[in-house]
Amino acid sequence: MTEIRRVIYVPILHAKEDSGQSASTLPKNKLKDIKKGKNDKQISAVNAMWEGIAAKIGALNLPWSQTRIYQDGAPVCGNELELAMRLAESGNPNFSFILDLIEKGAKYEGTEDMDLLLREYDLLNQLLVNNPNVDRKAANAAYQAKSRELLVLRDQFILNRIVSTLNKGEVALVFMGVMHRLDKLLEKDFLVSYVIYRLPFRSVGSIYNA
């Protein structure tokens, strides 16, 4: 009988998109205050999310020496740990937590195809270019469509990466942004359990700290 490999799936929220509502008519000092308030709330929510994730994963008592970590946005590049350390040093709570788990004995794997990540990055840059002759609504719609296509390819690459690197008896701890649908692909070959099934876009801190 084939041994079933375990996956602990952790849906995460990277950053909240702006509402898209125009604020160009507001005084500059008022706009600055509003943006600062939004940023402070987002930082607080993300920090609360990671505190909750840490508590829930800690309660699982995973065998760290037999646990492999997979993180969306982390390319297979040969210097994965160095990149994770840089991000942690910059104050990124996601990678600070990953480094804590590595210190406990977990193995950290490069997870994504660098080429696909660069294509996603180029798409986003094209959207953010301030060109007054571009229909912003149409540009955003085109970006969303192409990004969804890339996401399908990214998820397939990540699936293949996990299949090829996770050994029998090991546990995969998978951190994926909420737009990914990797979990549905994993369910075909792995026993998947969730830290929380699907992460809503509101009340992040309260959800994970429930």
MDAnalysis code that builds the backbone (N, CA, C; Angstrom):
import MDAnalysis as mda
import numpy as np

u = mda.Universe.empty(630, n_residues=210, atom_resindex=np.repeat(np.arange(210), 3), trajectory=True)
u.add_TopologyAttr("name", ["N", "CA", "C"] * 210)
u.add_TopologyAttr("resid", np.arange(1, 211))
u.add_TopologyAttr("resname", ["MET", "THR", "GLU", "ILE", "ARG", "ARG", "VAL", "ILE", "TYR", "VAL", "PRO", "ILE", "LEU", "HIS", "ALA", "LYS", "GLU", "ASP", "SER", "GLY", "GLN", "SER", "ALA", "SER", "THR", "LEU", "PRO", "LYS", "ASN", "LYS", "LEU", "LYS", "ASP", "ILE", "LYS", "LYS", "GLY", "LYS", "ASN", "ASP", "LYS", "GLN", "ILE", "SER", "ALA", "VAL", "ASN", "ALA", "MET", "TRP", "GLU", "GLY", "ILE", "ALA", "ALA", "LYS", "ILE", "GLY", "ALA", "LEU", "ASN", "LEU", "PRO", "TRP", "SER", "GLN", "THR", "ARG", "ILE", "TYR", "GLN", "ASP", "GLY", "ALA", "PRO", "VAL", "CYS", "GLY", "ASN", "GLU", "LEU", "GLU", "LEU", "ALA", "MET", "ARG", "LEU", "ALA", "GLU", "SER", "GLY", "ASN", "PRO", "ASN", "PHE", "SER", "PHE", "ILE", "LEU", "ASP", "LEU", "ILE", "GLU", "LYS", "GLY", "ALA", "LYS", "TYR", "GLU", "GLY", "THR", "GLU", "ASP", "MET", "ASP", "LEU", "LEU", "LEU", "ARG", "GLU", "TYR", "ASP", "LEU", "LEU", "ASN", "GLN", "LEU", "LEU", "VAL", "ASN", "ASN", "PRO", "ASN", "VAL", "ASP", "ARG", "LYS", "ALA", "ALA", "ASN", "ALA", "ALA", "TYR", "GLN", "ALA", "LYS", "SER", "ARG", "GLU", "LEU", "LEU", "VAL", "LEU", "ARG", "ASP", "GLN", "PHE", "ILE", "LEU", "ASN", "ARG", "ILE", "VAL", "SER", "THR", "LEU", "ASN", "LYS", "GLY", "GLU", "VAL", "ALA", "LEU", "VAL", "PHE", "MET", "GLY", "VAL", "MET", "HIS", "ARG", "LEU", "ASP", "LYS", "LEU", "LEU", "GLU", "LYS", "ASP", "PHE", "LEU", "VAL", "SER", "TYR", "VAL", "ILE", "TYR", "ARG", "LEU", "PRO", "PHE", "ARG", "SER", "VAL", "GLY", "SER", "ILE", "TYR", "ASN", "ALA"])
u.atoms.positions = np.array([
    [0.843, -1.203, 0.000],
    [0.000, 0.000, 0.000],
    [0.881, 1.256, 0.000],
    [0.585, 2.193, -0.912],
    [1.359, 3.418, -1.022],
    [1.108, 4.321, 0.179],
    [2.191, 4.820, 0.772],
    [2.072, 5.712, 1.922],
    [1.595, 7.092, 1.467],
    [0.570, 7.596, 2.128],
    [0.020, 8.904, 1.784],
    [0.856, 9.996, 2.432],
    [1.294, 10.960, 1.630],
    [2.088, 12.060, 2.149],
    [1.191, 13.210, 2.588],
    [1.546, 13.837, 3.703],
    [0.712, 14.885, 4.302],
    [1.106, 16.276, 3.813],
    [0.086, 17.100, 3.621],
    [0.282, 18.517, 3.310],
    [-0.537, 19.341, 4.296],
    [0.142, 20.290, 4.958],
    [-0.553, 21.283, 5.776],
    [-0.632, 22.543, 4.934],
    [-1.847, 22.948, 4.581],
    [-2.049, 24.066, 3.641],
    [-2.425, 25.324, 4.414],
    [-1.668, 26.395, 4.178],
    [-1.887, 27.651, 4.909],
    [-2.184, 28.772, 3.919],
    [-3.468, 29.121, 3.710],
    [-3.789, 30.260, 2.838],
    [-3.419, 31.562, 3.543],
    [-2.741, 32.452, 2.818],
    [-2.290, 33.698, 3.428],
    [-2.670, 34.891, 2.567],
    [-2.690, 36.038, 3.201],
    [-2.982, 37.298, 2.528],
    [-1.696, 38.098, 2.464],
    [-1.238, 38.386, 1.241],
    [0.014, 39.128, 1.087],
    [-0.203, 40.625, 1.288],
    [-1.084, 41.201, 0.502],
    [-1.328, 42.639, 0.581],
    [-2.706, 42.922, 0.036],
    [-3.345, 43.883, 0.625],
    [-4.701, 44.232, 0.204],
    [-4.648, 45.275, -0.904],
    [-5.369, 45.012, -1.989],
    [-5.391, 45.951, -3.099],
    [-6.143, 47.213, -2.693],
    [-5.738, 48.327, -3.310],
    [-6.465, 49.574, -3.077],
    [-7.881, 49.416, -3.603],
    [-8.781, 50.153, -3.032],
    [-10.190, 50.048, -3.427],
    [-10.420, 50.519, -4.848],
    [-9.493, 51.357, -5.359],
    [-9.648, 51.858, -6.723],
    [-10.460, 53.132, -6.784],
    [-11.020, 53.573, -5.672],
    [-11.796, 54.793, -5.657],
    [-10.872, 55.988, -5.762],
    [-11.237, 56.943, -6.562],
    [-10.401, 58.117, -6.769],
    [-10.415, 59.010, -5.543],
    [-9.226, 59.482, -5.170],
    [-9.115, 60.418, -4.049],
    [-8.375, 61.662, -4.488],
    [-8.344, 61.886, -5.810],
    [-7.552, 62.984, -6.347],
    [-8.091, 64.348, -5.953],
    [-9.362, 64.408, -5.545],
    [-9.939, 65.690, -5.187],
    [-9.677, 66.072, -3.743],
    [-9.101, 65.172, -2.948],
    [-8.827, 65.461, -1.549],
    [-7.568, 66.299, -1.419],
    [-7.487, 67.146, -0.382],
    [-6.249, 67.875, -0.123],
    [-5.107, 66.895, 0.104],
    [-3.888, 67.286, -0.303],
    [-2.752, 66.380, -0.214],
    [-2.479, 65.916, 1.203],
    [-2.598, 66.827, 2.179],
    [-2.321, 66.423, 3.562],
    [-3.368, 65.451, 4.081],
    [-4.635, 65.627, 3.650],
    [-5.702, 64.709, 4.050],
    [-5.501, 63.342, 3.414],
    [-5.110, 63.342, 2.126],
    [-4.867, 62.087, 1.423],
    [-3.733, 61.319, 2.081],
    [-2.695, 62.041, 2.493],
    [-1.557, 61.414, 3.157],
    [-1.985, 60.753, 4.450],
    [-2.838, 61.427, 5.217],
    [-3.323, 60.873, 6.481],
    [-4.143, 59.614, 6.244],
    [-4.993, 59.631, 5.209],
    [-5.844, 58.475, 4.911],
    [-4.982, 57.282, 4.504],
    [-3.992, 57.527, 3.629],
    [-3.110, 56.447, 3.196],
    [-2.342, 55.870, 4.366],
    [-1.880, 56.745, 5.260],
    [-1.137, 56.269, 6.417],
    [-2.031, 55.392, 7.291],
    [-3.300, 55.825, 7.462],
    [-4.230, 55.040, 8.268],
    [-4.475, 53.675, 7.667],
    [-4.619, 53.621, 6.331],
    [-4.833, 52.340, 5.645],
    [-3.620, 51.441, 5.803],
    [-2.434, 52.022, 5.627],
    [-1.210, 51.239, 5.747],
    [-1.045, 50.679, 7.149],
    [-1.329, 51.521, 8.161],
    [-1.206, 51.072, 9.544],
    [-2.158, 49.914, 9.831],
    [-3.398, 50.020, 9.327],
    [-4.376, 48.952, 9.544],
    [-3.954, 47.679, 8.833],
    [-3.405, 47.821, 7.611],
    [-2.985, 46.640, 6.863],
    [-1.824, 45.949, 7.564],
    [-0.853, 46.735, 8.024],
    [0.297, 46.162, 8.734],
    [-0.162, 45.450, 9.992],
    [-1.090, 46.072, 10.717],
    [-1.607, 45.471, 11.941],
    [-2.322, 44.157, 11.656],
    [-3.124, 44.134, 10.569],
    [-3.867, 42.922, 10.210],
    [-2.928, 41.801, 9.799],
    [-1.903, 42.146, 8.997],
    [-0.950, 41.127, 8.541],
    [-0.160, 40.568, 9.717],
    [0.278, 41.451, 10.616],
    [1.009, 40.979, 11.795],
    [0.141, 40.069, 12.661],
    [-1.128, 40.453, 12.817],
    [-2.050, 39.620, 13.600],
    [-2.267, 38.271, 12.931],
    [-2.320, 38.293, 11.596],
    [-2.482, 37.038, 10.855],
    [-1.325, 36.101, 11.149],
    [-0.095, 36.614, 11.093],
    [1.068, 35.753, 11.293],
    [1.210, 35.298, 12.739],
    [0.771, 36.112, 13.667],
    [0.755, 35.666, 15.063],
    [-0.198, 34.486, 15.218],
    [-1.358, 34.590, 14.564],
    [-2.327, 33.495, 14.627],
    [-1.838, 32.248, 13.927],
    [-1.205, 32.428, 12.754],
    [-0.655, 31.280, 12.025],
    [0.388, 30.572, 12.880],
    [1.274, 31.350, 13.494],
    [2.331, 30.761, 14.322],
    [1.740, 29.945, 15.462],
    [0.691, 30.472, 16.097],
    [0.068, 29.761, 17.215],
    [-0.577, 28.461, 16.741],
    [-1.291, 28.513, 15.618],
    [-1.988, 27.327, 15.122],
    [-1.009, 26.254, 14.637],
    [0.057, 26.675, 13.957],
    [1.037, 25.696, 13.496],
    [1.813, 25.119, 14.675],
    [2.122, 25.952, 15.658],
    [2.806, 25.460, 16.852],
    [2.005, 24.384, 17.555],
    [0.686, 24.538, 17.536],
    [-0.185, 23.569, 18.212],
    [-0.233, 22.220, 17.501],
    [0.234, 22.178, 16.249],
    [0.211, 20.918, 15.500],
    [1.324, 19.962, 15.921],
    [2.353, 20.496, 16.582],
    [3.495, 19.677, 17.023],
    [4.070, 18.851, 15.863],
    [4.377, 19.524, 14.777],
    [4.913, 18.833, 13.605],
    [6.334, 18.334, 13.857],
    [6.709, 17.229, 13.202],
    [8.088, 16.740, 13.306],
    [8.983, 17.593, 12.402],
    [9.617, 18.603, 12.961],
    [10.296, 19.606, 12.134],
    [11.403, 19.025, 11.271],
    [12.105, 18.025, 11.760],
    [13.173, 17.439, 10.961],
    [12.626, 16.693, 9.742],
    [11.321, 16.448, 9.733],
    [10.680, 15.758, 8.611],
    [9.646, 16.660, 7.933],
    [9.839, 17.968, 8.060],
    [8.901, 18.933, 7.474],
    [9.612, 19.776, 6.422],
    [8.984, 19.915, 5.252],
    [9.504, 20.777, 4.191],
    [8.544, 21.952, 3.984],
    [9.122, 23.139, 3.855],
    [8.335, 24.362, 3.704],
    [8.334, 24.798, 2.244],
    [7.137, 25.113, 1.742],
    [6.966, 25.622, 0.380],
    [6.223, 26.956, 0.463],
    [6.751, 27.962, -0.219],
    [6.226, 29.325, -0.106],
    [6.000, 29.920, -1.487],
    [4.793, 30.419, -1.742],
    [4.564, 31.046, -3.042],
    [5.434, 32.296, -3.171],
    [5.881, 32.552, -4.395],
    [6.754, 33.692, -4.645],
    [8.221, 33.413, -4.400],
    [8.554, 32.245, -3.850],
    [9.943, 31.888, -3.567],
    [10.479, 31.032, -4.714],
    [11.365, 31.572, -5.544],
    [11.812, 30.840, -6.737],
    [12.813, 29.735, -6.440],
    [12.849, 28.757, -7.331],
    [13.910, 27.750, -7.323],
    [15.111, 28.415, -8.000],
    [16.138, 28.742, -7.210],
    [17.217, 29.553, -7.762],
    [18.605, 29.194, -7.245],
    [18.704, 28.321, -6.243],
    [19.995, 27.947, -5.708],
    [20.425, 28.735, -4.489],
    [19.809, 29.894, -4.253],
    [20.127, 30.672, -3.046],
    [18.849, 31.049, -2.293],
    [17.967, 30.043, -2.181],
    [16.667, 30.262, -1.550],
    [16.786, 30.764, -0.113],
    [17.662, 30.153, 0.662],
    [17.788, 30.529, 2.064],
    [18.309, 31.952, 2.211],
    [19.245, 32.335, 1.378],
    [19.786, 33.700, 1.429],
    [18.690, 34.728, 1.155],
    [17.845, 34.457, 0.156],
    [16.743, 35.356, -0.154],
    [15.754, 35.446, 1.007],
    [15.465, 34.301, 1.619],
    [14.547, 34.285, 2.764],
    [15.112, 35.104, 3.918],
    [16.409, 35.010, 4.144],
    [17.042, 35.757, 5.223],
    [16.988, 37.261, 4.960],
    [17.199, 37.653, 3.707],
    [17.114, 39.070, 3.356],
    [15.721, 39.622, 3.598],
    [14.712, 38.853, 3.201],
    [13.333, 39.299, 3.386],
    [12.972, 39.373, 4.869],
    [13.445, 38.412, 5.632],
    [13.195, 38.430, 7.077],
    [13.857, 39.641, 7.720],
    [15.082, 39.959, 7.302],
    [15.805, 41.107, 7.847],
    [15.121, 42.419, 7.491],
    [14.391, 42.435, 6.371],
    [13.676, 43.652, 5.962],
    [12.381, 43.848, 6.748],
    [12.042, 42.873, 7.605],
    [10.856, 42.993, 8.436],
    [9.653, 42.223, 7.929],
    [9.849, 41.369, 6.936],
    [8.746, 40.580, 6.391],
    [8.352, 39.487, 7.391],
    [7.131, 39.537, 7.957],
    [6.744, 38.559, 8.985],
    [6.616, 37.141, 8.448],
    [6.268, 37.001, 7.173],
    [6.168, 35.689, 6.536],
    [7.510, 34.955, 6.622],
    [8.561, 35.617, 6.168],
    [9.864, 34.968, 6.131],
    [10.548, 34.947, 7.492],
    [10.189, 35.850, 8.372],
    [10.692, 35.771, 9.747],
    [10.189, 34.492, 10.403],
    [8.931, 34.167, 10.159],
    [8.349, 32.941, 10.711],
    [8.994, 31.702, 10.077],
    [9.231, 31.758, 8.770],
    [9.872, 30.638, 8.089],
    [11.264, 30.381, 8.660],
    [12.016, 31.439, 8.913],
    [13.350, 31.262, 9.499],
    [13.269, 30.624, 10.881],
    [12.242, 30.995, 11.650],
    [12.049, 30.361, 12.961],
    [11.858, 28.853, 12.817],
    [11.095, 28.457, 11.804],
    [10.843, 27.031, 11.579],
    [12.089, 26.313, 11.076],
    [12.883, 27.000, 10.264],
    [14.142, 26.412, 9.795],
    [15.074, 26.155, 10.977],
    [15.102, 27.090, 11.924],
    [15.941, 26.913, 13.115],
    [15.494, 25.704, 13.939],
    [14.212, 25.352, 13.822],
    [13.706, 24.179, 14.537],
    [14.027, 22.879, 13.807],
    [14.517, 22.995, 12.572],
    [14.899, 21.795, 11.831],
    [14.163, 21.589, 10.523],
    [13.192, 22.455, 10.205],
    [12.446, 22.301, 8.955],
    [13.342, 22.607, 7.753],
    [13.017, 21.998, 6.632],
    [13.759, 22.224, 5.390],
    [12.976, 23.211, 4.528],
    [13.681, 24.154, 3.928],
    [13.042, 25.185, 3.111],
    [13.335, 24.922, 1.641],
    [12.282, 24.829, 0.830],
    [12.434, 24.502, -0.578],
    [12.117, 25.709, -1.469],
    [12.935, 25.889, -2.527],
    [12.510, 26.788, -3.588],
    [11.234, 26.216, -4.178],
    [10.292, 27.083, -4.502],
    [8.939, 26.597, -4.797],
    [8.438, 26.941, -6.192],
    [8.821, 28.099, -6.711],
    [8.232, 28.561, -7.965],
    [9.239, 28.662, -9.103],
    [8.694, 28.660, -10.319],
    [9.481, 28.834, -11.541],
    [9.845, 30.318, -11.674],
    [11.145, 30.617, -11.723],
    [11.600, 31.993, -11.814],
    [11.036, 32.697, -13.049],
    [10.985, 31.999, -14.172],
    [10.485, 32.601, -15.410],
    [9.028, 33.034, -15.268],
    [8.207, 32.205, -14.658],
    [6.799, 32.551, -14.472],
    [6.642, 33.733, -13.519],
    [7.471, 33.786, -12.483],
    [7.428, 34.918, -11.553],
    [7.825, 36.212, -12.247],
    [8.839, 36.143, -13.114],
    [9.267, 37.336, -13.839],
    [8.184, 37.806, -14.806],
    [7.491, 36.866, -15.409],
    [6.393, 37.238, -16.311],
    [5.271, 37.922, -15.542],
    [4.980, 37.417, -14.346],
    [3.976, 38.050, -13.491],
    [4.423, 39.456, -13.099],
    [5.697, 39.599, -12.750],
    [6.259, 40.889, -12.364],
    [6.175, 41.892, -13.513],
    [6.494, 41.442, -14.722],
    [6.427, 42.321, -15.893],
    [4.992, 42.761, -16.170],
    [4.056, 41.834, -16.006],
    [2.641, 42.188, -16.192],
    [2.216, 43.286, -15.234],
    [2.601, 43.132, -13.979],
    [2.225, 44.108, -12.960],
    [2.873, 45.456, -13.247],
    [4.131, 45.446, -13.677],
    [4.817, 46.694, -14.009],
    [4.120, 47.431, -15.148],
    [3.675, 46.668, -16.142],
    [2.960, 47.281, -17.256],
    [1.676, 47.944, -16.792],
    [1.007, 47.310, -15.828],
    [-0.237, 47.873, -15.302],
    [0.031, 49.156, -14.539],
    [1.157, 49.200, -13.824],
    [1.456, 50.339, -12.954],
    [2.077, 51.519, -13.679],
    [2.488, 51.313, -14.936],
    [3.072, 52.420, -15.701],
    [2.018, 53.505, -15.872],
    [2.388, 54.720, -15.528],
    [1.447, 55.840, -15.574],
    [1.400, 56.430, -16.980],
    [0.594, 55.843, -17.837],
    [0.438, 56.311, -19.212],
    [-0.959, 56.879, -19.382],
    [-1.076, 58.211, -19.566],
    [-2.409, 58.831, -19.648],
    [-3.223, 58.375, -20.842],
    [-2.571, 57.781, -21.848],
    [-3.290, 57.339, -23.049],
    [-3.869, 55.927, -22.910],
    [-3.602, 55.288, -21.767],
    [-4.068, 53.923, -21.560],
    [-5.389, 53.914, -20.814],
    [-6.324, 53.106, -21.292],
    [-7.590, 52.897, -20.592],
    [-7.302, 52.025, -19.373],
    [-7.310, 52.623, -18.180],
    [-6.902, 51.911, -16.973],
    [-7.815, 50.724, -16.675],
    [-9.106, 50.881, -16.924],
    [-10.034, 49.790, -16.667],
    [-9.750, 48.607, -17.585],
    [-9.508, 48.895, -18.859],
    [-9.207, 47.839, -19.826],
    [-7.858, 47.203, -19.511],
    [-6.886, 48.030, -19.105],
    [-5.555, 47.507, -18.770],
    [-5.622, 46.583, -17.566],
    [-6.423, 46.962, -16.578],
    [-6.571, 46.122, -15.393],
    [-7.252, 44.797, -15.734],
    [-8.267, 44.858, -16.598],
    [-8.961, 43.633, -17.005],
    [-8.012, 42.698, -17.753],
    [-7.167, 43.278, -18.623],
    [-6.204, 42.466, -19.366],
    [-5.186, 41.847, -18.421],
    [-4.742, 42.626, -17.429],
    [-3.790, 42.105, -16.450],
    [-4.388, 40.944, -15.672],
    [-5.635, 41.110, -15.219],
    [-6.284, 40.061, -14.432],
    [-6.413, 38.775, -15.233],
    [-6.772, 38.895, -16.506],
    [-6.928, 37.702, -17.342],
    [-5.593, 36.986, -17.543],
    [-4.546, 37.733, -17.863],
    [-3.230, 37.128, -18.080],
    [-2.657, 36.579, -16.777],
    [-2.932, 37.289, -15.682],
    [-2.430, 36.842, -14.381],
    [-3.071, 35.515, -13.983],
    [-4.362, 35.351, -14.278],
    [-5.043, 34.086, -13.975],
    [-4.442, 32.941, -14.783],
    [-4.114, 33.221, -16.046],
    [-3.478, 32.192, -16.875],
    [-2.128, 31.785, -16.298],
    [-1.359, 32.777, -15.873],
    [-0.052, 32.488, -15.274],
    [-0.199, 31.734, -13.959],
    [-1.248, 32.060, -13.214],
    [-1.448, 31.406, -11.924],
    [-1.682, 29.906, -12.094],
    [-2.395, 29.537, -13.141],
    [-2.612, 28.117, -13.423],
    [-1.268, 27.425, -13.679],
    [-0.409, 28.066, -14.461],
    [0.911, 27.494, -14.746],
    [1.775, 27.453, -13.488],
    [1.688, 28.504, -12.674],
    [2.462, 28.531, -11.433],
    [2.029, 27.410, -10.493],
    [0.719, 27.219, -10.359],
    [0.223, 26.161, -9.472],
    [0.675, 24.785, -9.946],
    [0.677, 24.579, -11.257],
    [1.105, 23.279, -11.778],
    [2.590, 23.051, -11.499],
    [3.390, 24.109, -11.644],
    [4.819, 23.979, -11.358],
    [5.035, 23.666, -9.876],
    [4.316, 24.363, -9.007],
    [4.465, 24.139, -7.562],
    [4.060, 22.713, -7.202],
    [2.964, 22.233, -7.794],
    [2.539, 20.860, -7.558],
    [3.659, 19.882, -7.921],
    [4.232, 20.064, -9.109],
    [5.310, 19.173, -9.551],
    [6.519, 19.281, -8.627],
    [6.767, 20.488, -8.133],
    [7.891, 20.692, -7.221],
    [7.691, 19.915, -5.917],
    [6.485, 19.977, -5.378],
    [6.199, 19.261, -4.130],
    [6.263, 17.754, -4.356],
    [5.673, 17.299, -5.451],
    [5.681, 15.869, -5.765],
    [7.112, 15.337, -5.856],
    [8.012, 16.130, -6.457],
    [9.372, 15.659, -6.719],
    [10.316, 15.820, -5.530],
    [9.961, 16.631, -4.540],
    [10.890, 16.885, -3.433],
    [10.440, 16.332, -2.088],
    [9.142, 16.087, -1.916],
    [8.645, 15.605, -0.629],
    [8.806, 14.091, -0.546],
    [9.569, 13.645, 0.420],
    [9.838, 12.222, 0.587],
    [8.763, 11.542, 1.426],
    [8.706, 10.235, 1.355],
    [7.769, 9.470, 2.176],
    [8.055, 9.726, 3.658],
    [6.993, 9.888, 4.413],
    [7.134, 10.131, 5.838],
    [7.333, 11.592, 6.192],
    [7.482, 12.460, 5.169],
    [7.655, 13.885, 5.436],
    [6.330, 14.625, 5.335],
    [6.302, 15.813, 5.916],
    [5.122, 16.675, 5.889],
    [5.463, 17.936, 5.106],
    [4.566, 18.352, 4.201],
    [4.739, 19.603, 3.472],
    [3.939, 20.701, 4.173],
    [4.607, 21.793, 4.498],
    [3.940, 22.963, 5.060],
    [3.923, 24.011, 3.953],
    [2.729, 24.268, 3.409],
    [2.604, 25.051, 2.178],
    [1.908, 26.381, 2.460],
    [2.620, 27.484, 2.218],
    [2.065, 28.827, 2.392],
    [1.721, 29.386, 1.018],
    [0.420, 29.609, 0.779],
    [-0.030, 30.069, -0.531],
    [-0.979, 31.252, -0.403],
    [-0.792, 32.255, -1.267],
    [-1.736, 33.365, -1.331],
    [-3.131, 32.880, -1.669],
    [-4.128, 33.654, -1.266],
    [-5.512, 33.196, -1.376],
    [-5.996, 33.017, -2.811],
    [-5.302, 33.603, -3.798],
    [-5.743, 33.451, -5.178],
    [-5.344, 32.100, -5.769],
    [-4.391, 31.432, -5.153],
    [-3.949, 30.122, -5.656],
    [-5.028, 29.062, -5.437],
    [-5.039, 28.071, -6.324],
    [-5.932, 26.923, -6.171],
    [-5.113, 25.626, -6.151],
    [-3.918, 25.751, -5.644],
    [-3.013, 24.612, -5.564],
    [-3.576, 23.483, -4.721],
    [-4.325, 23.825, -3.673],
    [-4.840, 22.795, -2.773],
    [-5.707, 21.778, -3.502],
    [-6.454, 22.242, -4.496],
    [-7.322, 21.327, -5.244],
    [-6.496, 20.346, -6.072],
    [-5.342, 20.778, -6.552],
    [-4.449, 19.880, -7.282],
    [-3.781, 18.893, -6.335],
    [-3.413, 19.370, -5.153],
    [-2.730, 18.522, -4.179],
    [-3.608, 17.394, -3.667],
    [-4.910, 17.649, -3.593],
    [-5.820, 16.664, -3.009],
    [-5.851, 15.349, -3.786],
    [-5.363, 15.345, -5.026],
    [-5.354, 14.124, -5.828],
    [-4.308, 13.130, -5.343],
    [-3.192, 13.647, -4.805],
    [-2.073, 12.773, -4.446],
    [-1.634, 12.872, -2.993],
    [-2.199, 13.807, -2.243],
    [-1.758, 14.044, -0.872],
    [-2.945, 14.120, 0.075],
    [-2.672, 13.867, 1.341],
    [-3.659, 14.077, 2.385],
    [-3.515, 15.520, 2.843],
    [-4.467, 16.363, 2.462],
    [-4.370, 17.804, 2.714],
    [-5.228, 18.198, 3.911],
    [-4.605, 18.909, 4.849],
    [-5.354, 19.505, 5.957],
    [-5.045, 20.990, 5.988],
    [-5.929, 21.757, 6.588],
    [-5.848, 23.204, 6.513],
    [-5.675, 23.825, 7.897],
    [-4.797, 24.833, 7.971],
    [-4.723, 25.629, 9.189],
    [-6.027, 26.399, 9.332],
    [-6.522, 26.895, 8.210],
    [-7.884, 27.425, 8.111],
    [-8.283, 27.214, 6.664],
    [-9.534, 26.825, 6.405],
    [-9.864, 26.332, 5.075],
    [-9.679, 27.374, 3.988],
    [-10.411, 28.478, 4.071],
    [-10.247, 29.542, 3.093],
    [-10.228, 30.870, 3.823],
    [-9.251, 31.678, 3.529],
    [-9.056, 32.928, 4.245],
    [-9.929, 34.027, 3.654],
    [-10.861, 34.599, 4.430],
    [-11.634, 35.737, 3.932],
    [-10.728, 36.959, 3.777],
    [-11.181, 37.966, 3.043],
    [-10.371, 39.146, 2.839],
    [-10.568, 40.175, 3.953],
    [-11.454, 39.910, 4.891],
    [-11.660, 40.832, 5.999],
    [-11.418, 40.124, 7.320],
    [-11.133, 40.928, 8.332],
    [-10.935, 40.422, 9.702],
    [-9.880, 39.321, 9.749],
    [-8.765, 39.556, 9.057],
    [-7.715, 38.550, 8.978],
    [-7.208, 38.158, 10.347],
    [-6.905, 39.171, 11.168],
    [-6.361, 38.885, 12.482],
    [-7.301, 38.084, 13.337],
    [-8.571, 38.445, 13.341],
    [-9.542, 37.748, 14.187],
    [-9.781, 36.332, 13.711],
    [-9.683, 36.094, 12.402],
    [-9.883, 34.747, 11.859],
    [-8.786, 33.813, 12.367],
    [-7.533, 34.237, 12.243],
    [-6.423, 33.377, 12.602],
    [-6.214, 33.291, 14.106],
    [-6.731, 34.265, 14.851],
    [-6.550, 34.241, 16.286],
    [-7.811, 33.775, 17.013],
    [-8.724, 33.173, 16.261],
    [-9.966, 32.692, 16.856],
    [-9.690, 31.533, 17.807],
])
